[in-house]
């Protein structure tokens, strides 16, 4: 895996973590994959996080990361909790490219040295 990662262009790899207990449906995985493909962006160490909570405890962690501007949660429909691939794209672009996402990029760069110590 590390050899493959080393051959990729800097900033073009996205880490998608679901946590240890989440079991996303095939539809949710497909929606995320389409959003990532359409977005063409990348996240690596020192880059902001885009969060998609899948279980109850992740919501608390995501809220903490959101509040501290370390991560940005992909918006979900308030009625049924669904999300779209377009929301994945918009969230990626916000934290990686857009002016409004600069706070997330700055915070990620600020925390990068600390993450190496853990």
Secondary structure, DSSP 8 states (H G I E B T S, - for coil): -HHHHHTS-TT--------SS----HHHHHHHHHHHHHH-----TTS-EEE---SHHHHHHHHHHHHTTSEEE----TTT----HHHHHHHHHHHHTSGGGHHHHHHHHHHHHHHHH-
